[in-house]
Amino acid sequence: MIRILLTGFTPFGDHQVNPTETLVNALGNRFVHGAAEIFPRLLRTHYRLSEQDFDRALEEIKPDAIVSFGLAYSADHVRPERIAVNFDDGEEDGRHVARRIAEDGPVGYFSTLPVETMVADLDAAGLPAKASNHAGAYICNHIFYYARHRFERERAATPMGFVHVPPLPEMIKPADAHRPGLALERLVEAAHVAVATVARHISARIAA
């Protein structure tokens, strides 16, 4: 059975809730979707600590693929990301950091998930979806780049990529009252669609 690690993040900044933490909690420690076993795990929203959490999950689960989820408050679509960039630009331990993630790494890495197919499958399921070109410069991008760089160094063919999601409706600020957000049940549905797409991609690769 294909093993997929699904990650989310703890709250950050002025967001008291992170929908991806709520997603991980809703999905539980393990579930089966078709021919895939999915293992949801939570990462701390901290540049270096997220790496520790990610490495621990890799060691525990030994996944065939990783789909990481994170909040993009400005998003109104589920956004599979195409590119991770080699730069951190955000807050860590009460101070601002601006630095390369890996001194020996390239400017960026492409996702190794089937981004366009994922978008098409989400759209076919009636979910708001579109691809995004890069994952910013905060923790979401950091773990995306960190994982891709690790796999490149290790010459591992493990597919890995990132998906940004909108806020939950109850997170929408009064100034943004016109925005719908994405309800938890729809977020759970999006996660199921995403892992199904990835599992199908891996199965096709194995069969080729």
N, C-alpha and C positions, 0 to 999 in steps of 0.2 A: 504494500500500500504506500502511496506517495505521502511523504511527511512535509507539511508546510508550517513554517513558523509565521505567525501573525502577530505583529507588535503594535502597541499603542503607547501613549505618553501620559504622564501625570499633568495636573494643571500647572499653568505658568502665568507670569505677569498679573494682569488684573482679571484674569479668567479664573473664577472659582471652580469651574468644572471644565474638564477636557472631554469632549465627546468620545475620543478614542479610548480613554480610560473606561468610560461608561460602556463602550463597545466590548472591550476585553472582559469586563465584569459580566456583561450580559451573555457572552459566548461561553464562559466557563473555562476550565483548565484544558479541556480537550473535547473536540466533537468531530464527527465523521460527516463528510459531504461527498457522496458518490464514492469514487475510488481514492479519496484523499483523507488523511488524518490531519486535522488542523489543531495547532497548539498555540492558543493566545497567551501572550506574555506582555507584561507592563515594563516600560523603560522609564527611568527618571529623567525629567526634563533638565538636563545638565550635561554640558559638553562631554566631560570626562566620565562622569558616572554612567551616562547612557552607554558608553563603550563597554564598561564593566558588565552592565546588565545584559547587553547584547551578546557579549562573549560567553557569559554564563548560560544564556538560553541556547546558544549554538552547541555548547558542550553537552548540555542536557538532552537536547532534542535531536541533534544531528540531522537537520532538515534537508530536504531535496530542493527547497525553494523558500524564499522569504518575501513576504508582503508586509511592508511597514506602513502604518497609518498615522497621520498627524492632523492637527487642527490648522486650518487657514481661515481665520475669522472673516476675511474679506471675500471668501469664496461662496458662490451660490451653486456650484457644481461639484460633483465628485471629480477630483483632478488627478489622474495618474500622471506622474512626473516623468519627463524624458531624460533630464540631465541633473547630475549632482555636481556642484562646483567646489573647488578646493579653497574654501575660505569660510571662516567663522566671523560673524559680525553681530554681537549681541552681548547680553549680560550673563556673567558667571560669578557667583559668590559675591554679589554686590558691586562688581566693577565691570566696565565695558572691555570686551576683548575684540581685537581685529587682527587676525593671523591666519596663516595657511593651516589647513588641517594636517597635511602631510608634506613635509619639506621635500621628500623624494617623489612626490606624486604629480601627475599631470594636472592641467587646469581643470579638467572635468572628466566625468565618466557617464556614459549612457546607461540608462536602465537596461537590464537584461530580462525584464518581463515583457510580455507581448502588449505593449501600451495601447496601440491602435485597436487591437482586437478587444482588449479590456473595455475601452471606451465604447466600441460598437455593441458589446454584450450588455454593458450597463444601460446604454440608450435603448436597446431592444427590450430590456426589462422595465422600461418606463422611468428610469432614474436619470436625474439631470447630470450629465457627464461631458467632460471635454478634457483633452490632453493639455498639459501645461509644460512649458519649455524648461523651467528649472525650479528647484525647490527652495529658493531663497538663500539665507545665510545663517539661519538659526539652527536649533537642535535637529529639526526634521532633515534638513540638508546635511547636517553633520553626520548623522548616523547612516544616511544614504551613501555619502561619500566614503565614510569610514569602512562600511561593509564592502563596498565595491573595491576599494583599494586593498583591503585584506584579501579578498578572493583573487584579485589580480596577482598579488605577490605570491600567494599560495598556488597559483595556477589551478584554482578550483572553478569548476563550471557551474557552480550553484547560481541559479537565476535569483536576482534580487532587485527590488525596486520600491518606489515610494508612492503613496496615494494620499493626497490632501483631501480633507473633507470639510464641509461647511459646519458652522455652529449648530447646536440644537436650537429649536425654536425659543426655548426659555432663556437662552443666552443672548438673544438679540437685544441690543441696546435701544432705548427709546428713539434715539436719532436715526436708527436703522429699521424702524417699525415696518417699513414697506417690504423688507426682506423676509422670505418665508423660513429660512433655516432648513434643517433636515432632521426630521423626527427620528428617534432611536430605532423604531421598527424598520424604517427605510434605510438607515445606516447599517443595521444588521443584514438587511437584504443585499445592500451593496457589497458588504464583505463576503457574503456567500457567492455572489456573482463573480467577484474578483478572484476568489480562490478556485472556483470552478474553471474559470478561464485559464488560470495558471496550471492547474492540474491537467487540463486537456493539452496545454502546450507541452508539458513535460512528457505526457504519454505519447504524443506525436513524435517527440524527439527520440524517445527510447525506441519507438517502433521503426524509425527511419533507418 
